[in-house]
Amino acid sequence: MRQARLVALVNPPTSQYAANWSNPLTRADWLRGSFYTDLGRLLERGRFDMVFLADALAVPEDADGEIATTLRTGGKGAIYLDPIVGLSHIAAVTTHLGLGATVSTTFQHPFSIARSLLSLDQLSGGRAAWNIVTSTTDAEARNHGLQAIPDRAARYDRADEVVQSVIDLWEGWEPDALRLDTAGRVFADPARVHRAPERNASIPHARGPLAIPRSPQNRPVLMQAGASPRGLEFAARWAEVVFATGGSPDVHRTHRAALRERCRQLGRDPESLLYLPAIQPVLGSTGADARRRLQSLEDALDADEALVALGRLLHSRPEELDPDAPAVPLIQAHRGATGSGGFERSMLHTAQTEDLTIRELAFRQALSQFNLQPVGTPAKVADELEKLLDSGAADGFVVMPALYLTSFEDVVDGLVPELQQRGRLREEYEHTTLRANLASP
Ligand SMILES: Cc1cc2nc3c(=O)[nH]c(=O)nc-3n(C[C@H](O)[C@H](O)[C@H](O)COP(=O)(O)O)c2cc1C
């Protein structure tokens, strides 16, 4: 029987649910360490494999390059703390929970990426992961001296080189290079600490070594969410965890099978790559209670704000959007605008299969970003998750609940015990490093 891996995604105060920040059930201290430490303790109690923090490197702009609507409405990305700093707080109060940081390959030099992630990995005893992103917006490029975001092919070319260089730096110290031999007066064995190989790459070479020894888990775990053809190729080559978006089990099945097949072709064991669809569970003590909770989430969304947010995402002026027009032509006309192949695919799939208008599309985007949204008692939601695990659609899930932290509490106190009773989730962590725990079910 397949056990599920559980990962939590957070980007406080915005969640995948647009009205999280204004909900009275949402914690108000999301700019304070207390939010992160309580979150970490809660997820570890729920035996989650990992928490990871999303990130972007600019306040999102609308089609006119303005940031006013993002700021006024608390749009997604209006606030992002540096993930490594938030995760350091969590590391200090947890012992087994994995810690994933989103870091872009497009703007940072490999040396600084390798250094900060390996520092987190050492301080946490081998629990760090890198969510590798290539960034997607011109606004992010303009914060780094560029006028526009490089095209997808160029971003992935660079990402391949950056990841290789980061790994070379992480592996500079052999596992036993740090000797601490007081009698023999040897701190570290110089013969076992190496500079990074020259690889004829186009990015500036990072010669190394890092002034940080080898990680307790050998190196931080690699994860990514790119889903264009090039993104899949990148995942099959590098990723150990793939974070997938989309609301269709069939699409997840196809996508997971394609990734596993590509792994085989590259000589990789497909079991070394975990495919985790995002879910936004809405739990209740009865079916009616869960539906009532969903209804109250829906009622709190503002239709005008949802339309503005959709316009921002698709680089369209909201006044040019006809809310009652069909959504599919709009998505097709703006393909490429979001910079995320997976996100556009799931948006298009939902609009096509459900024949959505632009108003409905905006609403769905604001509610759950087109992800799987199981609604019901813990038993009913667990049934749905078991089906996904057993039908080859998932190796586990990225839980991205609507409200911080109450929705996570519902998962930890309701869904987690249900999955444990069914033998679908660990009762205890077996290992102390993230990579070992991810491999153990
Ligand atoms: C579910 C999901 C979550 C993502 N989270 C982030 C993020 O936090 N920060 C970011 O810069 N990019 C994020 N991305 C963008 C991807 O990591 C990737 O860089 C982008 O999708 C381009 O690759 P693709 O065209 O191959 O999909 C996310 C994408 C998806 C589908």
The ligand as a Tripos MOL2 file, in Angstrom:
@<TRIPOS>MOLECULE
LIG
   31    33     1     0     0
SMALL
NO_CHARGES

@<TRIPOS>ATOM
      1 C1          2.0250   25.2450   -8.5740 C.3       1 LIG1
      2 C2          3.1250   26.1630   -8.9840 C.ar      1 LIG1
      3 C3          3.7780   26.9370   -8.0130 C.ar      1 LIG1
      4 C4          4.8110   27.7990   -8.3580 C.ar      1 LIG1
      5 N1          5.4050   28.5700   -7.3850 N.ar      1 LIG1
      6 C5          6.3270   29.4940   -7.7580 C.ar      1 LIG1
      7 C6          6.9130   30.3760   -6.8110 C.ar      1 LIG1
      8 O1          6.6190   30.3580   -5.6160 O.2       1 LIG1
      9 N2          7.8000   31.2840   -7.2620 N.ar      1 LIG1
     10 C7          8.1700   31.3780   -8.5760 C.ar      1 LIG1
     11 O2          8.9980   32.2230   -8.9150 O.2       1 LIG1
     12 N3          7.6500   30.5090   -9.4950 N.ar      1 LIG1
     13 C8          6.7390   29.6080   -9.1170 C.ar      1 LIG1
     14 N4          6.2100   28.7700  -10.0560 N.ar      1 LIG1
     15 C9          6.7580   28.8300  -11.4210 C.3       1 LIG1
     16 C10         7.5500   27.5760  -11.7660 C.3       1 LIG1
     17 O3          8.3910   27.1620  -10.7790 O.3       1 LIG1
     18 C11         8.3010   27.6980  -13.0830 C.3       1 LIG1
     19 O4          9.4260   28.5270  -12.9700 O.3       1 LIG1
     20 C12         7.4110   28.2430  -14.1200 C.3       1 LIG1
     21 O5          6.2240   27.5080  -14.0520 O.3       1 LIG1
     22 C13         8.0120   28.1810  -15.5200 C.3       1 LIG1
     23 O6          8.1750   26.8750  -15.9110 O.3       1 LIG1
     24 P1          7.2090   26.1340  -16.9290 P.3       1 LIG1
     25 O7          6.9100   27.1100  -18.0060 O.co2     1 LIG1
     26 O8          8.0230   24.9700  -17.3600 O.co2     1 LIG1
     27 O9          5.9700   25.7460  -16.2040 O.co2     1 LIG1
     28 C14         5.1940   27.8970   -9.7140 C.ar      1 LIG1
     29 C15         4.5370   27.1180  -10.6830 C.ar      1 LIG1
     30 C16         3.5200   26.2640  -10.3310 C.ar      1 LIG1
     31 C17         2.8490   25.4520  -11.3930 C.3       1 LIG1
@<TRIPOS>BOND
     1     1     2 1
     2     2     3 ar
     3     2    30 ar
     4     3     4 ar
     5     4     5 ar
     6     4    28 ar
     7     5     6 ar
     8     6     7 ar
     9     6    13 1
    10     7     8 2
    11     7     9 ar
    12     9    10 ar
    13    10    11 2
    14    10    12 ar
    15    12    13 ar
    16    13    14 ar
    17    14    15 1
    18    14    28 ar
    19    15    16 1
    20    16    17 1
    21    16    18 1
    22    18    19 1
    23    18    20 1
    24    20    21 1
    25    20    22 1
    26    22    23 1
    27    23    24 1
    28    24    25 2
    29    24    26 1
    30    24    27 1
    31    28    29 ar
    32    29    30 ar
    33    30    31 1
@<TRIPOS>SUBSTRUCTURE
     1 LIG1         1 GROUP 0 **** ****
